[in-house]
Amino acid sequence: MKTSYTLVLTLLSLFSHAQESIFSELNKKGFGTFEVTAQYFFMHRTNTNFNNDTNRHDNSGTVAFTFNYETPTFKNFSLKLSYLETQLLSDYYKTSATIDDNRAEKKVQNDAFRFLNNISLNYDLSAIGLEGGRVVIGRFPLDMEYMTRYPIRQKEQAYEGVYVEIPSIGNMRLKAGHITQFSSWTTNEGDIEFKDVALVYESEGTYTSSGHSFVEATYSNTKKGSFLSTYYNRFHQLSSDTEPNTSLNVIGWSSLQKIIPFSADTFISFRKKGTIQWGAHGNTYAIQPALMFTYDTFSVEAGLFSVDGSMEVQNPFGGRWIAAEPLFEIDFQRKKDSDSYYIETSYRFAKGKIYGLYTRSVNTRLDEVFEEYNIITAHEIGKRLNAAIKLALFKKDSAIGEEQLLDARLVLNYTF
């Protein structure tokens, strides 16, 4: 295992100072665009249960090669491909007790896999005067408020269906589409395959659906420092033995408004996010108001996240809520009757960024309190090599006892 680590790090260090892609000359010949990235991902997690005085340690190391290719454009059409080859370099766990057989299962869940994450036909709408617009059919990633790439481990999320993006018309931009299948961020071998989108709503797999439609409209005014994004998502005909032909509807908005300008690069902004959801299992709504202070490349934001209604907030695609930001991918903040507050800060410098997050949530109905601390530092080591260190501490206090998780991750990414 140590040999594998050394090999990966040595190869990346050898290429770290390369000025151009090894495919730069080939890409100039008109055969399309080639790109290969290598990413080493190491993850360690320690779980301590104070109630029964046990702890366990898990870690895994994987290296992933992503092969990207886009064909030359022909009559405004092009084909995009993205294929992942991931190898497991190490997989280790140690527990202080065997009180539960399930504790022997690995908790980190990073496996070796091969996966075609993108195969899509793209049409450039500039042919009909919509410069920057496109239509995408097939399997592809998305980057929207409610449906994101969410690349928190070795793969980004992907969707199957059709997607349309209309470029800026004045200060407006429109995105819409319909998907039927979805592949999550997980790199657990048994969960990586594309599944019916209903399964992101009901993980037990009792639901089926006729797909998921979405539309997002974004307005931005850089002169006034304002931004507003609104979206509507609908899971069609969610069906199970107990709830035939129901649906889930999601309306959401995200806004950012500069309210106190001190100078061009120093100001206070007001951010507000909200969602109303209704249909299967009931109704719910959530709000996230916040104030953000910005000074040049430094910012600090403090806000609330509150949920009310008869069900938890559905955020299956890692939407841009503070509830999706913590490293532990835990959904306690989205439970009904929970109230959270957070402080988030970031600082960008010449070749890197430092990010910090503290969040605390209280659920009086379930008698649960949890806290999480995150710190992430990312740095450009060479022109094509980037590194990130991510640390997190999670604490949970409930009626059944206290639990603590400590998480550490190392990411090295090189683009050939």
N, C-alpha and C positions, 0 to 999 in steps of 0.2 A: 504493500500500500504506500509506504514511504517513497518507494521507487516511482510509483505512478504520480504522486504529488510533485516530486522533483522533476520528472519529465515534462509535465504540463507547465510548471513554472519556468523551466529553462527555455522551452520553446517560445513561450510568450515573451520572455525577456529578450530573446534573440531578435524577435520581430518588433520590439517595442519602439525602436527608433527609426523604423522604415518611414520614408516620407510619402511614398505613393503606394496605392493598392497594387498587389501583384497581378491584378486583372486590368490595370489601367490601359495597357497597350491593347489587350484583347478587346476591351470595351470600345475602343476607338475604331475598330474595324467594321462596325455595323452589324454584328451578329446578335446584338442585344446587350443587356447589362448583367454582369455576373458579380456576386458578392458572397463571401464566406465569412462567418463570424465564429469564434471559439469562445466559450464561456465556461470558466471553472467556478463551481458553486459549492461552498462548504457550509454546513449548517450544524450547529450544536444546540441542544435543548436539555435543560435540567428541570425536572418536575419534582417539587417537594410538597408532600401532603402532611401538614402539621397535625391533622386529626389522628392519623395512625402512625405518625413518625416514620414515614418511608420516603424514599426519593429514588429517582431513576435518571440515568444519563443516556441520551441518544445523540448520535451524530452521523452524518453521511457526507460524502464528497462525490460530486458528479462533474463530468465535463461534457458539454454539448457543442456540437458543430451544426450550425444552421446554414444551409445552402439556399441562396436567393437568386432568382433569375427572372428577368423580364424580357420578352421578345421585342424585336423592333416593331414600331407602330406601322400598321398597314390599314389604310383607309380609316384611321382613327381607332382601330382595334389593337389591343395588345393582350398578351397572356402573362400572368404572374404566377410564379411557383415559389414555395418556401417549404423546405424539407428539413426535419430535425433528426439527428443521430446522437443519442445520449448514452453514455457509458457510466456505470456505477463504479467508482474507484474504491469507496470504503462504505461500510454500513455496520454500525456498532451500537449496542445498547448494554447498559449495566443497571441492575436494580438492587436495592438493598433488602427487598422482601419478595416473596412469591405468594402473597396473600390472594392474588387474583391471577388466573392463568392469562387473562387478556393483557396483563401488564407486560408479558413477554413479547407482545406484538410491537413492531417498530412504530414509533409515533411521528417520526420526521417525514416518512413516506416520500422519499425521492428515489425513483427507480430508473433502470435503464429502459429506454424505449426508442422506437423509430416511428416518426409521425409526419404525415403530409399536412401541414398546418394552413397552407394557402395554395389553392389552385383556382384562379378566377379569371374570367374574361372581362376586360375593361374597355369601355367605350368613352372616348374623349368628346365631351359635348361642345368643344370649340367649333366643331363642324357646323353647328346650328347657332353659333353666335354666343354661346355660354362659356366664355373663356374660364378655365379652371374647374368646370363642372365635369362630372363623370357618372357613368352607370356601371355597376359591378354585379356580375352574376357568378355564383359558384360558392367557393369556400374562402373566407377572407377575415382579417381582423377589422375592428371598428374602434374609433376613438371619439366617444360622445359623452354627454353628461351622465346618462343612465347606463349606457353600454360601452365599456371601455376595453382597452387592451389588457390591463392589469397584469403586467409581466413580473410578478413578484418572485418567481423561481426560474425554472429553465424554459418555460414556454409562455407565450402570450395567449390570451383567449382568442377563439376563432368562432365564426358563425357561418351557417350555410343558408343561402337564400338570395335575395336581390336587394341592392342598395343604390340609392340615387342621391347625388350631392349637387345642389344648385349653387353656383358661385355667388359672390356678393352682388346684390342688386341694391345699390345705395349702401346702406349700412346693415343690410339683412343678409343672412345665409340660411339655407334650408337643407335639411338632411331627412331622408325618409327611406323606408324599406320594409321588407317582410322576411323573417327567418323561420325555419322549421327545425334546425338542428343546432347544437351548441357543444363546444369543447372548452372546458374550464381551464383555469390556470394550473390546476393540480398536476404534479408529475408522479403521481401514484399510478403504477402500471394498470391497475384494474379500473381506474376512473377516467382515463385520458380520452377514451373514444368519444366520438360525437353521439349525442343522445337527443331525444325529443326535448324541446325547450320546456315542456311541462315538468320535467324532472328537476329543473333548477328551482321550481316552486315547491314541489313535494318530493324531497330526496328519497323517500321510501319507494318511489316508483309506481305509486298506485294511480297516478294521473296520466292521461294522454291529452293531446291537443291538436288543433289544426293550424298551429303556428303562432307567431308573435309579430304584430305589426307595430311600427313606431314612426314618429315624426318629431323633429326637433327644429325649432326656429331660433336663431341667434341674432341679437342686435348689439352692435358695438359702436361707440363713439369715442375715439381716442382723444379728441380735443377736450371733451368734457370729462374724460376718465370714467365713463360708464359702460356697463356690460350687462346684458340680460339674455338668459337662455331659458326657453320654455320647451317642455316636451310632453308628449302623450304616448303611452305604451299600453298595448292590450294583448293579453294572452287569450287566444280564441278557443272556445269550446273545450275548456278544461273538463275532463270527464273522469269520474271514478264510480265505484259501486254505490256510493252514498250521495254523490253530487253530480248527476248527469248534466252535461251541457251548461256548465256555469262558465264564468270568465273572471279575469282579474284585470282591472283598469288602474292605470297609474298616470296621474298628472303631476308634473313637477316644475320647479322654476329655480333658477340660480341668478342672483344679481350682485353686482359690485359697483358701488358708487363712491367717487371721491367727494368727501364732504367738507374737509378742512385742509385746503392747500397752504402750506407754508412756503414752498418754493417748487420748482419744477420736479425735483427728485425727493422732496420731503412732504408727506401729506398723511392724513388719516382718512381711511375709507370705511364704509359700512357694507358688510356682506350679509345677504340673507338668502337662505335656501329653504325650500319647503316642498312637501309632497302630500297629496291626498290619494288614497288608494281604497278601492271598493270592489266587491265581488266575492270570490271564493273565500270562505272562512270569516267574512265580515268586512268591517271598514276600519280605517286607521288614518291618522295624519301625523306628520312630524315637521318640526321647524328647527332651523339652525341659524340664529342671528349671531353676528360677530362684529367686532371692531378690529381694524388692522392699521397698525402704524408702519409706515414705510420710510426708510432713509437710505437713499441710493440703492445698494444691493442687499440691505438688511431689512428684515420685516419681522414683526411679532403680531400675532393674532390671538384674541381671547374671545371665546364664544360659548354658547349653550347648544345642546341637542336634546330635544324633548319629544317624547312619543306618547300619543294618547289614542284610544280606540279599542276595538275588540280583537285585534290581531297584531302581530309584530310587523314592522316595516319590511316589505319585500325589496331586497337589494341584491338580486341574484348575480348580476353582472359586474359587481364591484364599482357601482356608480360613485361619483365624486362627492361623497359625504364624509364627514370626519369619522363616522362609524366604520368606514372601509379603510382608513389610513393606518391604524396600528398594525404592527408586524404580525400579530398573533392570529389574524384572520378569524377572530371570535365575534359572535353576533350579539353579545349581551346588550350592547347599547341600543339595538333595534327592537328589543322586546317591548311589549306594550306596558305602559305605566312606568317607563324608565325616564330618568332625567340625568343628563350628563353635562359636564362642563369641560373645557379644554383650553390649553395654552399651546400655541404652535409657533415656532420661530425658525427662520432660515437666514443664512448669510452666504452670498456668492462671492468668490474671489476669482483671481485670474484663471486658475486651472482647476477649480473645484467648488464644492458646496458643503456646508454643514447644516443639518436639519435636526430639530428637536421637537418632541411632542410629549405633553403630559395630558392624560384624560382620566376623569373619575366619573363613575356612573353609580346611581342609586336606584334600586327597584324595590319600593316598599311592599308591593304585592307579593314578591317572591322572597323578600327579606335578604337581598343580595347587594353587596357593595364590591366594586372592583376598581382597581387603578392600573394604569399602564404608563411606563416611561419608555420612550424611544429616542435613540440618537443615531443618526446616520451621517457618515462622512464619505464623500465621493471625490476622487481626484484623477486628473488626467496625468498619467505617468509618462506616456510618450504620445506621439501624434495619433497613433491608432490603438493605444492600450489605455484602458480605464480600470480603476479599482474602486471598490466600495466596501466599507465596514459598517455593519448594521448591528446594533445592540438594543435589547429590549428586556424589560422586567415587568412581569404581570403579577398582580396580587388579587386574590378573590377571597372574600369573607362572606360566608352564607350560614344558614342554620345548621348545616351538616359539618361545618368546620372551615379551616383556612387552607388555601392552596397557593403556591407560588411557582411561577415559571420564569426561567432565565433563558434568554435566546441570544445566540451570537451567529452572525453570518459574514462570510467573506465572498465577494464576487470579483472575478477578474474577467474582463471582456476585451477581446482583441478582434479587430476587423482586418481581414487580409486584403 
